[in-house]
């Protein structure tokens, strides 16, 4: 299980725009250059994020992409869902059954329970993490005097 390239780059493009602050915007060439991807690829990802309701776009001289709502209101799970979906979907077994299709016919597959447990854990983290959390962690990572600190809602309770 891993995140796809569209999920990774789409989230990174969204973070580039979020770093501009409230009302800040970036153009496709600016996002493309910042992430080291083609303008065509950046445009495709930004269009998906716009139709998903995470970005607004404006044309013209002062045009570009801005966040459609504050970073604290954008949940990472929702972004990844628009960009590509879940890491594990229950229909995976039906699509990838062996020659005898036995796995597709049962709900007690031991591997399936592992994927479901992992998906539940991943969902728990992604549903509690916002763009604002990622921005905050990014700032903390850039500060040489601080180690990466998890958002408060992800820290273990002592």
C-alpha positions as CSV (number, residue, x, y, z in Angstrom):
1,X,0.0,0.0,0.0
2,X,1.3,3.4,-0.9
3,X,0.0,6.8,-2.0
4,X,-0.2,7.4,-5.7
5,X,1.7,10.1,-7.5
6,X,-1.4,12.2,-8.1
7,X,-2.3,12.0,-4.4
8,X,1.3,12.9,-3.3
9,X,1.7,15.8,-5.8
10,X,-1.9,17.0,-5.6
11,X,-1.5,17.4,-1.8
12,X,1.9,19.0,-2.2
13,X,0.4,21.5,-4.8
14,X,-2.4,22.3,-2.4
15,X,0.1,22.9,0.4
16,X,2.1,25.3,-1.9
17,X,-1.0,27.4,-2.3
18,X,-1.9,27.2,1.4
19,X,1.6,28.5,2.3
20,X,0.6,31.7,0.6
21,X,-1.7,32.5,3.5
22,X,-5.3,33.6,3.5
23,X,-6.2,35.1,0.2
24,X,-2.8,34.3,-1.3
25,X,-2.6,32.7,-4.7
26,X,-0.3,31.0,-7.1
27,X,-0.5,30.5,-10.8
28,X,0.0,27.1,-12.6
29,X,3.6,28.0,-13.7
30,X,4.4,29.0,-10.1
31,X,3.0,25.7,-8.6
32,X,4.7,23.7,-11.4
33,X,8.1,25.3,-10.7
34,X,7.8,24.9,-6.9
35,X,7.0,21.2,-7.2
36,X,9.2,20.4,-10.1
37,X,6.4,19.0,-12.3
38,X,5.2,19.9,-15.7
39,X,2.7,22.7,-16.1
40,X,0.3,20.3,-17.8
41,X,0.5,18.0,-14.7
42,X,0.1,20.8,-12.3
43,X,-2.9,22.1,-14.2
44,X,-4.5,18.7,-14.2
45,X,-4.1,18.3,-10.4
46,X,-5.2,21.9,-9.7
47,X,-8.3,21.3,-11.8
48,X,-9.2,18.2,-9.8
49,X,-8.7,20.1,-6.5
50,X,-10.8,22.9,-7.8
51,X,-13.7,20.7,-8.9
52,X,-13.3,18.9,-5.5
53,X,-14.1,22.2,-3.8
54,X,-10.6,22.8,-2.3
55,X,-9.5,25.6,-4.6
56,X,-10.9,28.7,-6.3
57,X,-9.5,30.0,-9.5
58,X,-9.4,33.5,-11.1
59,X,-8.4,34.4,-14.6
60,X,-6.5,37.4,-15.8
61,X,-3.4,39.4,-14.7
62,X,-4.0,38.9,-11.0
63,X,-5.4,35.4,-11.5
64,X,-4.3,32.1,-10.0
65,X,-5.5,29.5,-7.5
66,X,-6.5,30.2,-3.9
67,X,-7.9,28.0,-1.1
68,X,-11.6,27.8,-1.3
69,X,-11.8,27.7,2.5
70,X,-9.4,28.1,5.4
71,X,-6.6,25.5,5.7
72,X,-7.9,24.5,9.2
73,X,-11.2,23.4,7.5
74,X,-9.6,21.2,4.8
75,X,-9.2,17.6,5.9
76,X,-6.4,15.6,4.3
77,X,-8.6,12.5,4.0
78,X,-11.1,14.5,1.9
79,X,-8.3,15.8,-0.4
80,X,-6.8,12.3,-0.9
81,X,-10.2,10.9,-1.6
82,X,-10.7,13.4,-4.5
83,X,-7.2,12.8,-5.8
84,X,-7.4,9.0,-5.9
85,X,-9.3,7.3,-3.1
86,X,-8.5,5.0,-0.3
87,X,-5.5,2.9,0.1
88,X,-7.6,-0.2,0.5
89,X,-11.2,-0.7,-0.8
90,X,-13.2,-3.8,0.2
91,X,-13.8,-4.5,-3.5
92,X,-10.1,-5.0,-4.0
93,X,-10.4,-8.7,-3.2
94,X,-13.1,-9.2,-5.8
95,X,-10.9,-7.5,-8.5
96,X,-7.7,-9.4,-7.6
97,X,-8.9,-12.9,-6.8
98,X,-6.8,-15.9,-7.8
99,X,-7.7,-18.4,-10.5
100,X,-10.2,-20.2,-8.3
101,X,-11.7,-16.9,-7.0
102,X,-12.0,-18.4,-3.5
103,X,-10.9,-15.1,-1.8
104,X,-13.6,-13.1,-3.5
105,X,-16.2,-15.5,-2.0
106,X,-15.2,-15.2,1.6
107,X,-15.1,-12.5,4.2
108,X,-12.7,-14.2,6.6
109,X,-9.5,-13.8,4.5
110,X,-6.7,-13.2,6.9
111,X,-4.9,-10.8,4.5
112,X,-8.1,-8.8,4.0
113,X,-8.4,-8.2,7.8
114,X,-4.9,-6.8,7.8
115,X,-5.7,-4.3,5.0
116,X,-8.9,-3.3,6.7
117,X,-7.1,-2.8,10.0
118,X,-4.4,-0.7,8.2
119,X,-7.1,1.3,6.4
120,X,-8.9,2.0,9.6
121,X,-5.7,3.3,11.3
122,X,-4.8,5.4,8.2
123,X,-8.4,6.8,8.1
124,X,-8.1,7.8,11.8
125,X,-5.0,9.9,11.2
126,X,-6.1,11.4,7.8
127,X,-9.6,12.3,9.1
128,X,-8.0,14.2,12.1
129,X,-5.3,16.0,10.0
130,X,-6.0,19.3,8.3
131,X,-3.9,21.3,5.9
132,X,-3.2,23.7,8.8
133,X,-1.7,20.8,10.7
134,X,0.6,20.0,7.8
135,X,1.6,23.7,7.4
136,X,2.4,23.9,11.1
137,X,4.5,20.7,11.0
138,X,6.3,22.1,7.9
139,X,7.3,25.2,9.7
140,X,8.5,23.2,12.7
141,X,10.6,21.0,10.4
142,X,12.2,24.0,8.9
143,X,13.2,25.4,12.2
144,X,16.7,24.0,13.2
145,X,16.0,24.5,16.9
146,X,12.9,22.3,16.9
147,X,12.2,18.7,16.2
148,X,9.1,17.7,14.3
149,X,6.1,18.0,16.6
150,X,2.9,16.1,16.0
151,X,-0.3,18.0,16.0
152,X,-1.9,17.9,19.5
153,X,-4.7,15.6,18.3
154,X,-2.1,13.0,17.1
155,X,0.2,13.0,20.2
156,X,-0.1,10.1,22.5
157,X,-1.8,10.8,25.8
158,X,0.6,10.6,28.8
